Amino acid sequence: MNAADTAWIIVATALVLFMTLPGLALFYGGLVRARNVLSVFMQCFGIACLMSVLWLAFGYSIAFGSGTSGYWGGLSHVFLNGVDASTVRDSTTLPEVLFFAFQMTFAIITPALIVGAYVERIGFGFVMTFSGLWMLLCYAPVVHWVWGGGFLADGGLFGATGLKDFAGGVVVHETAGLAALVIAVMLGARRNTTTPPHNPGFVMLGAAMLWVGWFGFNGGSQLAADGGAAMALTVTHISAAAASLTWALWERIKYGKASLVGMVTGTIAGLASITPASGFVGPIEALLIGSVAGILCQEAVNLVRNSLKIDDTLDVFAVMIAVFGAGAWVAQIGSLVIVGIFTVVVTVLLVKLVSLVTPLRVSEEDEYTGLDLAAHGERAYDHTS
């Protein structure tokens, strides 16, 4: 074990958890109507708790167990079987229990990202049941394929050089983005799609917390306290800054005004876009990636919302999908296709299966009342929007 590496990943683990609690909760919560803000907080918090338990029980073993099939890790590490404080994770200088905790924060935020596609109209029971099953049956296997030595990694399906996904552009953002799009299509649009964000201040605070937390997300993925981690952190910041500026500039050119919500949405686009390449590029490449992402992701939002007429409520798909990487193009594109098809199929099946057990969508009356009162019996404010 290395003390410096261990100390840094402890910090990075806290930073990535900070992205969900409270960063993502505030970012999403500010974007919805006032009568639904607590339901978003509840969904993010509930997912964080459930994913933690499921990752301990089965998720970590499926993703990083000792299985050799290339498709899943098996059940060798269920409930951290065989892992104690002195166990060192293979190919690292870290205690395996810390590696488990770091990866657990990724397993938390990935299904939490999907929340943005179905807010204001989905049942809480469905959210919890679907999220738990989706993490175990979709996310964890993909983690194994890419980061756990599976068939998309080096020496797998694509030869000596497999998919290069440094911190989750495919593993996290593609899976969450596609699942979000699928659920948005199957769920249907909200009955009121024109209400503006009830609290842009929450949105900015949440985005700022996500920005800071992303240093742990990308910098921590180096799994060491070294120059690689420092460079990953630096290019993450540059890309976020560039995307924020180009989003705001493009908004100003097209609509005459640059909005706060737009600018900080650009921040998230820049962070998501640099993620798969953050361990492989320098500041100039990061500047270019972020600058392009700020415009492309904004146009993707317009495409999904206005042309395709899909109510991906908080634009999860358009902002999260990123293809930048550093591997061979065959491996990069091939892996995107394989993971994409798998994610869509599993998500569709799970939506249909879970909806047989618990309602997918709340009643029209509950949607009008707001999920804060209808589902949780609480209200965030004395006024509503």
N, C-alpha and C positions, 0 to 999 in steps of 0.2 A: 504493500500500500504506500501511497505517497500523500503526505499530509497536506501539501498545497493543493493538489488535485482534489482531494477529498473536501477540503474547505470550500473551494470554488463551487463544486457541484452541490454542496449543501445550500449555498447561497442561490445557485441557479434553480434548484428545486423549489425554493421559496418563491423566487421570481415567477416561475411558470405557474404555480398555484395562484399567485397574485393576479395573473392574467385573467383567470376565471372569476376568482373571488378577491376583490369586487370588480375588476376591470371590465370583463365582458358583460357582467350583470348590469353595470351602470351604462355601458355603451348601448346595449340593447334596450334597457329599461327607459332610457331617455328618448328613444326613437318611437315608442308606442304611445297610445293614448293614456291619459292619467289614470283611467279606470282599469288599466291592465299592467301597470308597472310592477306591482307586487307579485303578480303571477309570473312575470319574467324573472324576478329575483328568486322566487320559489323554484322555478324550473332549473335555473343555473345552480342554486344551492343544493337542491335535491339530487341533481345529476352528479355533482361533485361528491356527495356522500355515497351514493349508490355505486359509482364507478370505483371508488376507493376500495369498497368491500369486495366487489366482483374482481377487481384486478388482483387483490390478495388471493381470492379463492381460486380463480381459474385463468384470468386474463394474462397474468405474467407468464405462467407456464405455457399457455398456447403460443404466446409471442416469442418467448426466450428460453423455452425448455430445451431439453437435450435431444429432441426428436430429429431424425436424420432423413425424413421423407422429402424435405424441402417445402412442404405445404403447411405443416403446423408443428409446433414445438412439443406436443404431447402433454402428458400430465405429471411429469417428473417433479415439477416445482409447485404443485398445488399447495396453497396455504404456506408458501415459502418452505416447503419440505426440502431439507438438506442445506438450507441457507441459515447461517448465523452471523454474528458480528465479525467473525474472523475470516469469513469466506470472501475471496477476491473474485470479482467478475472477470471471466476470460477476456484476454486482449486489452485489459484496462489495469489501472493502478488503484481502482476504487473498491471499497467494500460492496459486495453484491447487494446488500440490503439498501445501500444508498442508490445504486443503479436502479433497483426496483422502485424506489420512491421517486426518482427523477422521471422514469418512464411512466409512472402512475399519473403524474401531473399532465402528461400528454394524453393519456387515456381519459382524463377528466375533461380537458378542453375540447377534444375532438367532437364528441357527441354534443357538448354544450354549444359549439358553433352552429349546429343544425337548428338550434332553438330559433334563430332569427328568421327562418323560413316559415314557421307555423305559429308565431305568436298571435294572440288575440282571438284564436278560434279553435284551439285544440284542448282536449281533455288532459288533465294532469296525470291520470292513471295511464293513459296512452303514452305520454311523454316518458314516464319512468320505465314502463315495461319495454317499450320499443328501444329506448336508449340503452338499457342493460343488455338486451339481446343483440342489438346492433354492435355494441362494443365487443362482445365476445365472439360473434359469428362473422363480422365483417372487418372491423378495425384490427383486432388482435391477429387474425391470420395474415392480413396485409403487412403488419409490422414484422411478422416472422419472415415473410417472403423477401422483404427489403433489408431489414436491420438484423434479423435473427439468423442470417446465413441460409435463407430459403432460396427458391429457384430463380428469383429475380436479382439476387446479389451476385457478386463476382464469382465466376466459376459455375454459374447456373445456366439458365436457358440461353442467355445471350453470350456465352463464352467467358473468357477471362475477365472482361470488363463488363459488369452488369450495370444496373440502374444506379446512378449517383444522385441520391436524395439526402443531402446533408442533414437537414433538420425537419423534414416533413412536408415538402411541397406536394408530394404524391401521397405519402402515408397519412398525413393529416388533412391537408387542404383539398386535395382532389376527392378523397373519400367523403369528407364532410360536405363539400360543395355539391357534389353529385347527389348525395342523399338528400340534401336540402331541396334541390331542384325537383327530385322525384316526389318528395312529400308535398311540396307546394302544388305540383300538378294534380296529384291524387286527392289532395284536401280541397282544392278549389279556392277561389279568391275570398277575401273578407267581404262582408256586406258593406263596409265603409272603408274605402281605400284612399280617400282624399284628405283625411285628417293629418295635419303636419305633426312632427315630433313634439311631444308635450314639454320636453325639457332639454333643449340643446346644450345646456350647461352640463347635465349628466353625460351627454354624448361625448363632449370634449374631455371631461374628467376620465371617463372610461377609456377613451382612445389614448389619452396620455399614460394611463396605467398599463394599457396593453403595450404601448411603445417601450416603456421601461421594462416590463416583464419580458418582452421579446429578446432583450439582451441575454436573459437566462435561457430562453428557448433556443436561440441560435448559438450564442457563445457557449452555453453549457453542452451543446451537442458535440463539441470537440472532446468532451470527457477528460479534459486536462486543463491545467492552468498554465498556458503557454502562449506563444505568439499566434498560433492558429485560432485560439479562442479570442484573443484581442482583435485579430483581423475580422473574424466573423461578427463580433460586436460592432466594429467600426463600419463595415459595409452595410450592416443592418440599419444603422442610424442614417447613413448617407442616402440609402434607397428610400427610407421613410420620408426624409426631408424633401428629397427631389419629387417624389410622387405627390406629396402634399401641395407643393408649389404648382406642379403642372396640372393637377386636378383643379385647383382654384383658378389658375389662368385660363384653362379650357372652359370652365364654367363662366368666367367673366366674358370671354369671347362669344360664347354661344347665347348666354342669357342676360348679359349686361351687369350681373352682380356675382361676386364670389361669396358663398355662404360658409359659415362656420362648420355646419354639419357636412357640407361637401368637402371642405379642406381636410377634416379629420378622417373622413371616409377614405380620402386619398392616402392618408397616413397608413391606414390598415392595408390598402392595396399595395403600397410599397413594401410594407413588412412581409406580407404574404408572398409577394413576387420574388423577393430576394432569398427567401427561406431555403429552397432546395439548392441554391448556388452559393449560399453564404460561406461555405467552407472552401470554396474553390476560386473565388474571384477577388479582385482588388477594388479599391475605391472608385476608379474610373468606370469599370464595368458596372459597379453598383449605381453610380450616378446615371448611367444610361438605362439600366433596368428600371430604376425608380421613375425616371422621367417618362419612359414609354408606358409604364404601368398606370400612371396617373391619368393618362388619356385613354388607353385601351380599356381599362376597367370601367371608366365612366361610360364609354360607348357600349360596353357589355351590359351595364345596368340598363341603359336606354333600350337596348335590343330585347332583353328579357322582359322588361316592364311594359314597353310601349309597342314593340313589334310582335313579340310572341304572346303578349297578354298573360304572362304567368305572374301570379302574385307571390313571388319570393320576397316576403314582406320587407325584410331588412337587407336584401341584396346579397345574401350569403354566397350564392354561386358565382355571380359576376365579380365579386371582390376577392374571393378566395382562390379561384382556379389560377394556377401558375404552372408554366412549362419550362422555366429556365433551369438549366442544370449544367453538368460538366462532363457527362459520360458520352459514349458513342450515340449518335442520333438513333440508330436502330434500337439500342437498348432503352433510350429515353422514351421514344415514341411508342415502341412496343409495350413497354411497361405501363405507360399511360393508358393504352387501349385495354390491356389485360385487367388492370386494376379498375378501370372505368366500367367495363362490362360486368365484372364481378360485383362491384358496389351497387350498380343499378339493379341487377338481378336479386341480390340479397335484400336490398332495401324494399323493393316491390313485394317480395314474398313476405317479409316481416310486417310491412304495413297491413297487408291482407290478413295475415295470421293474427296479429295483435288486435286488429279491429273486430275480430270475431269474439274476443274476450272482453274488451273494454272499448267504449265508443271512441272513434277517431276524432269526431268533431262535436263541439258542444251545441246545444240547442240555439235557435235563433234568439230566443229570449235571453239566454245567458250571454250570448255574444253582445247583445244590445246593452245589457246591464253592466257588462265588464267582468272579466274573470277574477278580479280581486275579490269582489263580493260574492259572485256566483260560485266560485270554486273554493275560496279560502276564507270567506267571511270577514274580510278586512278591507280597509280603505287607506290609501296612502295620503290623501289630502281631503280637506273639507269640501273642495270643489272638484268637478270632473271635466274631462274634455273628450 
